[in-house]
Each structure stands twice: as structure tokens, then as C-alpha cells.
């Protein structure tokens, strides 16, 4: 194996280790986020509040788009990702209410 190929394989290994570490961070961060939204869902259900809060959701999407632009992440991707999470949270809130 040539030195450039070996160097590329070492760099690839390093990148993959970072990706694996970041994936773990994402999973644990999402778990923590959903623990909080579960508590919010129970609170909403206990006080007969609506499962969805469109005003807050809009603010959160705008905030995430700004953060993603600052972080050099495609804001459209960030918006879609947050929308996916929001819809999942709303479904959880509806289950608590039922």
C-alpha cells in the first residue's frame, strides 16, 4: 500500500470515529430533549392545554434556521429536521392527552 493511500485510510478512520462520537451525542441529546417534551406533554394534558403551539413552533423553526446558518448547516435541512421532531412531539402530547 502506498503512503498516500495509507494516509487516506488513517484520515478516513479518524473521520469515522468522529462521526460515531457525534452520532452518540445526537442520540443522547435527542433522548434528553424528548424527556423534556414528555414532561411538557404531561403538563399540557393535566391542564387541558393544546398539544400543539404553532406560535412557539414558528419561533423555534426561525431560531434553528438562524443557528444553522451560523453553523454552516443547510437551513432548509435544519427546518425539515425540526419539523420532523415537532410532529413527533405533538403525537406524544396527543397520546398523553388521550
QUIVEN-V96890 format. One record per helix or strand of 2 or more residues. SS is the DSSP state (alpha for helix, beta for strand). FROM is the first residue (numbers start at 0). TO is the last residue. If there is no record, write none. Layout:
SS,FROM,TO / SS,FROM,TO
This chain:
alpha,2,45 / alpha,53,69 / alpha,74,96
